Amino acid sequence: MAYTQENITELDLLMLYDLSNTQKGIKIHKTADAEKIAAAKRLFKKGFISQVDGGYLTTLGSEAAEQAQSLFTMLNAHSGE
């Protein structure tokens, strides 16, 4: 099993959220890369974000973003070795 490019783009979007402030959302502008626009639409359809173009994390999205950011931190913790 491996992450698809679509998964990676979705994870990258989840990484943009500031988990320390639930009142901060994101906006994916119509001039953004097509891949990011499509990822936001998928995350909205799956129930991770509140708007098709970003918005706020849902409860599910918040949990996923926390895990994505934790995994990122773990994977990069020893990148200098």
A tleap script that builds the chain and sets N, CA, C and O, in Angstrom:
source leaprc.protein.ff14SB
mol = sequence {
  NMET ALA TYR THR GLN GLU ASN ILE THR GLU
  LEU ASP LEU LEU MET LEU TYR ASP LEU SER
  ASN THR GLN LYS GLY ILE LYS ILE HIE LYS
  THR ALA ASP ALA GLU LYS ILE ALA ALA ALA
  LYS ARG LEU PHE LYS LYS GLY PHE ILE SER
  GLN VAL ASP GLY GLY TYR LEU THR THR LEU
  GLY SER GLU ALA ALA GLU GLN ALA GLN SER
  LEU PHE THR MET LEU ASN ALA HIE SER GLY
  CGLU
}
set mol.1.N position { 0.854 -1.168 0.000 }
set mol.1.CA position { 0.000 0.000 0.000 }
set mol.1.C position { 0.901 1.233 0.000 }
set mol.1.O position { 1.924 1.263 0.684 }
set mol.2.N position { 0.520 2.233 -0.761 }
set mol.2.CA position { 1.307 3.470 -0.833 }
set mol.2.C position { 0.367 4.663 -0.971 }
set mol.2.O position { -0.745 4.545 -1.486 }
set mol.3.N position { 0.842 5.813 -0.499 }
set mol.3.CA position { 0.069 7.034 -0.682 }
set mol.3.C position { 0.018 7.371 -2.167 }
set mol.3.O position { 1.005 7.216 -2.885 }
set mol.4.N position { -1.143 7.833 -2.614 }
set mol.4.CA position { -1.261 8.321 -3.984 }
set mol.4.C position { -0.886 9.796 -4.001 }
set mol.4.O position { -0.789 10.427 -2.948 }
set mol.5.N position { -0.675 10.342 -5.182 }
set mol.5.CA position { -0.393 11.768 -5.277 }
set mol.5.C position { -1.574 12.581 -4.744 }
set mol.5.O position { -1.379 13.642 -4.151 }
set mol.6.N position { -2.794 12.088 -4.954 }
set mol.6.CA position { -3.976 12.764 -4.409 }
set mol.6.C position { -3.921 12.798 -2.879 }
set mol.6.O position { -4.231 13.820 -2.266 }
set mol.7.N position { -3.523 11.671 -2.263 }
set mol.7.CA position { -3.378 11.624 -0.797 }
set mol.7.C position { -2.352 12.637 -0.321 }
set mol.7.O position { -2.583 13.349 0.656 }
set mol.8.N position { -1.229 12.704 -1.005 }
set mol.8.CA position { -0.154 13.614 -0.616 }
set mol.8.C position { -0.635 15.062 -0.694 }
set mol.8.O position { -0.350 15.858 0.200 }
set mol.9.N position { -1.352 15.402 -1.745 }
set mol.9.CA position { -1.862 16.767 -1.890 }
set mol.9.C position { -2.874 17.077 -0.796 }
set mol.9.O position { -2.890 18.193 -0.276 }
set mol.10.N position { -3.718 16.113 -0.437 }
set mol.10.CA position { -4.668 16.310 0.654 }
set mol.10.C position { -3.935 16.514 1.983 }
set mol.10.O position { -4.300 17.386 2.771 }
set mol.11.N position { -2.903 15.706 2.225 }
set mol.11.CA position { -2.112 15.857 3.452 }
set mol.11.C position { -1.430 17.224 3.492 }
set mol.11.O position { -1.382 17.869 4.539 }
set mol.12.N position { -0.906 17.657 2.355 }
set mol.12.CA position { -0.280 18.979 2.288 }
set mol.12.C position { -1.274 20.079 2.644 }
set mol.12.O position { -0.914 21.042 3.321 }
set mol.13.N position { -2.509 19.947 2.201 }
set mol.13.CA position { -3.527 20.939 2.548 }
set mol.13.C position { -3.833 20.904 4.042 }
set mol.13.O position { -3.963 21.953 4.673 }
set mol.14.N position { -3.947 19.723 4.602 }
set mol.14.CA position { -4.205 19.610 6.034 }
set mol.14.C position { -3.072 20.218 6.853 }
set mol.14.O position { -3.295 20.719 7.956 }
set mol.15.N position { -1.866 20.174 6.315 }
set mol.15.CA position { -0.705 20.746 7.009 }
set mol.15.C position { -0.768 22.271 7.068 }
set mol.15.O position { -0.069 22.880 7.879 }
set mol.16.N position { -1.578 22.891 6.238 }
set mol.16.CA position { -1.682 24.353 6.219 }
set mol.16.C position { -2.475 24.909 7.395 }
set mol.16.O position { -2.374 26.094 7.712 }
set mol.17.N position { -3.253 24.065 8.031 }
set mol.17.CA position { -4.107 24.535 9.123 }
set mol.17.C position { -3.303 24.746 10.399 }
set mol.17.O position { -2.426 23.951 10.735 }
set mol.18.N position { -3.614 25.829 11.101 }
set mol.18.CA position { -3.004 26.151 12.385 }
set mol.18.C position { -3.829 25.476 13.474 }
set mol.18.O position { -4.927 25.924 13.803 }
set mol.19.N position { -3.295 24.406 14.020 }
set mol.19.CA position { -4.041 23.626 15.009 }
set mol.19.C position { -4.140 24.323 16.357 }
set mol.19.O position { -4.933 23.916 17.206 }
set mol.20.N position { -3.353 25.354 16.562 }
set mol.20.CA position { -3.408 26.072 17.834 }
set mol.20.C position { -4.534 27.102 17.862 }
set mol.20.O position { -4.805 27.693 18.907 }
set mol.21.N position { -5.191 27.322 16.721 }
set mol.21.CA position { -6.256 28.317 16.653 }
set mol.21.C position { -7.369 27.809 15.734 }
set mol.21.O position { -7.259 27.889 14.510 }
set mol.22.N position { -8.431 27.290 16.332 }
set mol.22.CA position { -9.535 26.734 15.537 }
set mol.22.C position { -10.317 27.806 14.786 }
set mol.22.O position { -11.138 27.486 13.926 }
set mol.23.N position { -10.070 29.075 15.103 }
set mol.23.CA position { -10.755 30.172 14.419 }
set mol.23.C position { -10.044 30.591 13.137 }
set mol.23.O position { -10.526 31.462 12.413 }
set mol.24.N position { -8.895 29.969 12.855 }
set mol.24.CA position { -8.161 30.256 11.629 }
set mol.24.C position { -8.468 29.176 10.607 }
set mol.24.O position { -8.185 27.998 10.828 }
set mol.25.N position { -9.040 29.580 9.503 }
set mol.25.CA position { -9.277 28.661 8.408 }
set mol.25.C position { -8.305 28.960 7.280 }
set mol.25.O position { -7.370 29.745 7.444 }
set mol.26.N position { -8.529 28.334 6.146 }
set mol.26.CA position { -7.736 28.628 4.962 }
set mol.26.C position { -8.681 28.863 3.795 }
set mol.26.O position { -9.843 28.459 3.831 }
set mol.27.N position { -8.177 29.512 2.775 }
set mol.27.CA position { -8.945 29.785 1.557 }
set mol.27.C position { -8.097 29.340 0.385 }
set mol.27.O position { -6.976 29.817 0.210 }
set mol.28.N position { -8.621 28.433 -0.416 }
set mol.28.CA position { -7.956 28.005 -1.636 }
set mol.28.C position { -8.558 28.850 -2.762 }
set mol.28.O position { -9.712 28.660 -3.147 }
set mol.29.N position { -7.776 29.765 -3.270 }
set mol.29.CA position { -8.268 30.679 -4.295 }
set mol.29.C position { -8.414 29.974 -5.638 }
set mol.29.O position { -7.769 28.959 -5.897 }
set mol.30.N position { -9.261 30.523 -6.472 }
set mol.30.CA position { -9.508 29.908 -7.791 }
set mol.30.C position { -8.276 29.955 -8.677 }
set mol.30.O position { -8.232 29.274 -9.701 }
set mol.31.N position { -7.271 30.747 -8.305 }
set mol.31.CA position { -6.030 30.815 -9.070 }
set mol.31.C position { -4.973 29.831 -8.554 }
set mol.31.O position { -3.863 29.779 -9.083 }
set mol.32.N position { -5.316 29.058 -7.529 }
set mol.32.CA position { -4.387 28.058 -6.979 }
set mol.32.C position { -4.174 26.933 -7.987 }
set mol.32.O position { -4.905 26.805 -8.969 }
set mol.33.N position { -3.165 26.131 -7.719 }
set mol.33.CA position { -2.909 24.957 -8.563 }
set mol.33.C position { -4.157 24.086 -8.624 }
set mol.33.O position { -4.871 23.935 -7.632 }
set mol.34.N position { -4.409 23.521 -9.782 }
set mol.34.CA position { -5.582 22.665 -9.974 }
set mol.34.C position { -5.586 21.501 -8.991 }
set mol.34.O position { -6.647 21.072 -8.537 }
set mol.35.N position { -4.402 20.990 -8.660 }
set mol.35.CA position { -4.310 19.860 -7.732 }
set mol.35.C position { -4.795 20.257 -6.338 }
set mol.35.O position { -5.471 19.476 -5.670 }
set mol.36.N position { -4.449 21.476 -5.898 }
set mol.36.CA position { -4.888 21.944 -4.587 }
set mol.36.C position { -6.396 22.178 -4.567 }
set mol.36.O position { -7.068 21.855 -3.587 }
set mol.37.N position { -6.917 22.735 -5.639 }
set mol.37.CA position { -8.364 22.962 -5.730 }
set mol.37.C position { -9.099 21.631 -5.660 }
set mol.37.O position { -10.090 21.494 -4.942 }
set mol.38.N position { -8.605 20.655 -6.412 }
set mol.38.CA position { -9.233 19.325 -6.417 }
set mol.38.C position { -9.111 18.663 -5.045 }
set mol.38.O position { -10.049 18.007 -4.590 }
set mol.39.N position { -7.974 18.826 -4.389 }
set mol.39.CA position { -7.774 18.238 -3.055 }
set mol.39.C position { -8.756 18.840 -2.059 }
set mol.39.O position { -9.330 18.122 -1.240 }
set mol.40.N position { -8.950 20.146 -2.124 }
set mol.40.CA position { -9.902 20.795 -1.216 }
set mol.40.C position { -11.312 20.259 -1.464 }
set mol.40.O position { -12.056 20.015 -0.514 }
set mol.41.N position { -11.675 20.078 -2.701 }
set mol.41.CA position { -13.000 19.534 -3.020 }
set mol.41.C position { -13.160 18.126 -2.455 }
set mol.41.O position { -14.212 17.781 -1.916 }
set mol.42.N position { -12.114 17.320 -2.580 }
set mol.42.CA position { -12.180 15.953 -2.038 }
set mol.42.C position { -12.291 15.977 -0.522 }
set mol.42.O position { -13.093 15.241 0.052 }
set mol.43.N position { -11.483 16.826 0.137 }
set mol.43.CA position { -11.535 16.908 1.593 }
set mol.43.C position { -12.898 17.397 2.072 }
set mol.43.O position { -13.393 16.940 3.103 }
set mol.44.N position { -13.501 18.310 1.342 }
set mol.44.CA position { -14.842 18.790 1.686 }
set mol.44.C position { -15.854 17.647 1.534 }
set mol.44.O position { -16.681 17.414 2.416 }
set mol.45.N position { -15.773 16.951 0.422 }
set mol.45.CA position { -16.705 15.846 0.159 }
set mol.45.C position { -16.571 14.727 1.206 }
set mol.45.O position { -17.554 14.068 1.544 }
set mol.46.N position { -15.367 14.521 1.706 }
set mol.46.CA position { -15.112 13.492 2.718 }
set mol.46.C position { -15.450 13.965 4.125 }
set mol.46.O position { -15.444 13.170 5.065 }
set mol.47.N position { -15.748 15.263 4.278 }
set mol.47.CA position { -16.132 15.784 5.585 }
set mol.47.C position { -14.989 16.284 6.451 }
set mol.47.O position { -15.154 16.427 7.662 }
set mol.48.N position { -13.838 16.551 5.859 }
set mol.48.CA position { -12.689 17.020 6.616 }
set mol.48.C position { -12.663 18.534 6.790 }
set mol.48.O position { -12.146 19.034 7.789 }
set mol.49.N position { -13.216 19.264 5.828 }
set mol.49.CA position { -13.225 20.724 5.886 }
set mol.49.C position { -14.636 21.244 5.649 }
set mol.49.O position { -15.482 20.558 5.075 }
set mol.50.N position { -14.870 22.473 6.106 }
set mol.50.CA position { -16.231 23.019 6.114 }
set mol.50.C position { -16.687 23.644 4.810 }
set mol.50.O position { -17.885 23.823 4.596 }
set mol.51.N position { -15.750 23.978 3.937 }
set mol.51.CA position { -16.097 24.615 2.666 }
set mol.51.C position { -15.348 23.933 1.530 }
set mol.51.O position { -14.269 23.374 1.727 }
set mol.52.N position { -15.922 23.985 0.362 }
set mol.52.CA position { -15.310 23.343 -0.798 }
set mol.52.C position { -13.966 23.992 -1.153 }
set mol.52.O position { -13.122 23.364 -1.793 }
set mol.53.N position { -13.772 25.238 -0.741 }
set mol.53.CA position { -12.518 25.940 -1.037 }
set mol.53.C position { -11.687 26.174 0.224 }
set mol.53.O position { -10.899 27.117 0.285 }
set mol.54.N position { -11.860 25.336 1.205 }
set mol.54.CA position { -11.079 25.440 2.439 }
set mol.54.C position { -11.956 25.586 3.655 }
set mol.54.O position { -12.565 24.620 4.114 }
set mol.55.N position { -12.021 26.805 4.182 }
set mol.55.CA position { -12.820 27.030 5.380 }
set mol.55.C position { -12.113 26.515 6.609 }
set mol.55.O position { -10.899 26.660 6.752 }
set mol.56.N position { -12.878 25.914 7.493 }
set mol.56.CA position { -12.360 25.432 8.772 }
set mol.56.C position { -12.328 23.906 8.785 }
set mol.56.O position { -13.014 23.244 8.006 }
set mol.57.N position { -11.521 23.374 9.683 }
set mol.57.CA position { -11.493 21.928 9.868 }
set mol.57.C position { -12.751 21.484 10.607 }
set mol.57.O position { -13.202 22.155 11.536 }
set mol.58.N position { -13.304 20.374 10.201 }
set mol.58.CA position { -14.369 19.734 10.962 }
set mol.58.C position { -13.699 18.936 12.084 }
set mol.58.O position { -12.472 18.917 12.181 }
set mol.59.N position { -14.475 18.296 12.910 }
set mol.59.CA position { -13.907 17.448 13.962 }
set mol.59.C position { -13.028 16.364 13.347 }
set mol.59.O position { -11.919 16.113 13.817 }
set mol.60.N position { -13.529 15.727 12.295 }
set mol.60.CA position { -12.759 14.695 11.593 }
set mol.60.C position { -11.495 15.294 10.990 }
set mol.60.O position { -10.419 14.703 11.079 }
set mol.61.N position { -11.627 16.465 10.377 }
set mol.61.CA position { -10.486 17.131 9.767 }
set mol.61.C position { -9.435 17.533 10.778 }
set mol.61.O position { -8.237 17.434 10.513 }
set mol.62.N position { -9.881 17.986 11.931 }
set mol.62.CA position { -8.950 18.371 12.993 }
set mol.62.C position { -8.144 17.165 13.450 }
set mol.62.O position { -6.931 17.262 13.640 }
set mol.63.N position { -8.804 16.041 13.625 }
set mol.63.CA position { -8.116 14.811 14.019 }
set mol.63.C position { -7.119 14.387 12.945 }
set mol.63.O position { -5.992 14.004 13.259 }
set mol.64.N position { -7.530 14.455 11.683 }
set mol.64.CA position { -6.646 14.068 10.584 }
set mol.64.C position { -5.455 15.016 10.476 }
set mol.64.O position { -4.329 14.570 10.253 }
set mol.65.N position { -5.688 16.310 10.630 }
set mol.65.CA position { -4.608 17.292 10.548 }
set mol.65.C position { -3.614 17.095 11.690 }
set mol.65.O position { -2.407 17.217 11.485 }
set mol.66.N position { -4.105 16.792 12.881 }
set mol.66.CA position { -3.220 16.524 14.017 }
set mol.66.C position { -2.322 15.325 13.722 }
set mol.66.O position { -1.119 15.358 13.978 }
set mol.67.N position { -2.920 14.274 13.184 }
set mol.67.CA position { -2.144 13.076 12.875 }
set mol.67.C position { -1.160 13.337 11.737 }
set mol.67.O position { -0.024 12.866 11.783 }
set mol.68.N position { -1.586 14.081 10.720 }
set mol.68.CA position { -0.697 14.401 9.603 }
set mol.68.C position { 0.491 15.226 10.077 }
set mol.68.O position { 1.627 14.976 9.677 }
set mol.69.N position { 0.225 16.210 10.933 }
set mol.69.CA position { 1.301 17.058 11.422 }
set mol.69.C position { 2.220 16.289 12.366 }
set mol.69.O position { 3.428 16.527 12.378 }
set mol.70.N position { 1.671 15.376 13.153 }
set mol.70.CA position { 2.496 14.539 14.024 }
set mol.70.C position { 3.397 13.624 13.207 }
set mol.70.O position { 4.584 13.487 13.504 }
set mol.71.N position { 2.843 13.008 12.193 }
set mol.71.CA position { 3.631 12.127 11.335 }
set mol.71.C position { 4.740 12.905 10.638 }
set mol.71.O position { 5.869 12.425 10.544 }
set mol.72.N position { 4.432 14.085 10.155 }
set mol.72.CA position { 5.432 14.939 9.522 }
set mol.72.C position { 6.576 15.222 10.491 }
set mol.72.O position { 7.749 15.125 10.131 }
set mol.73.N position { 6.223 15.569 11.707 }
set mol.73.CA position { 7.235 15.862 12.731 }
set mol.73.C position { 8.097 14.640 13.010 }
set mol.73.O position { 9.319 14.748 13.113 }
set mol.74.N position { 7.463 13.475 13.134 }
set mol.74.CA position { 8.227 12.246 13.397 }
set mol.74.C position { 9.155 11.905 12.237 }
set mol.74.O position { 10.306 11.527 12.452 }
set mol.75.N position { 8.662 12.037 11.021 }
set mol.75.CA position { 9.470 11.698 9.857 }
set mol.75.C position { 10.650 12.637 9.683 }
set mol.75.O position { 11.673 12.249 9.119 }
set mol.76.N position { 10.522 13.846 10.154 }
set mol.76.CA position { 11.575 14.840 9.970 }
set mol.76.C position { 12.402 15.099 11.219 }
set mol.76.O position { 13.287 15.954 11.205 }
set mol.77.N position { 12.130 14.382 12.287 }
set mol.77.CA position { 12.821 14.597 13.546 }
set mol.77.C position { 14.319 14.327 13.448 }
set mol.77.O position { 15.113 15.000 14.105 }
set mol.78.N position { 14.700 13.379 12.661 }
set mol.78.CA position { 16.109 12.977 12.562 }
set mol.78.C position { 16.626 13.133 11.144 }
set mol.78.O position { 17.485 12.370 10.702 }
set mol.79.N position { 16.102 14.123 10.430 }
set mol.79.CA position { 16.488 14.284 9.034 }
set mol.79.C position { 17.933 14.737 8.866 }
set mol.79.O position { 18.484 14.632 7.770 }
set mol.80.N position { 18.558 15.238 9.926 }
set mol.80.CA position { 19.941 15.689 9.838 }
set mol.80.C position { 20.967 14.586 10.035 }
set mol.80.O position { 22.168 14.834 9.932 }
set mol.81.N position { 20.518 13.390 10.313 }
set mol.81.CA position { 21.458 12.279 10.589 }
set mol.81.C position { 21.891 11.601 9.331 }
set mol.81.O position { 22.675 10.653 9.380 }
savepdb mol mol.pdb
quit
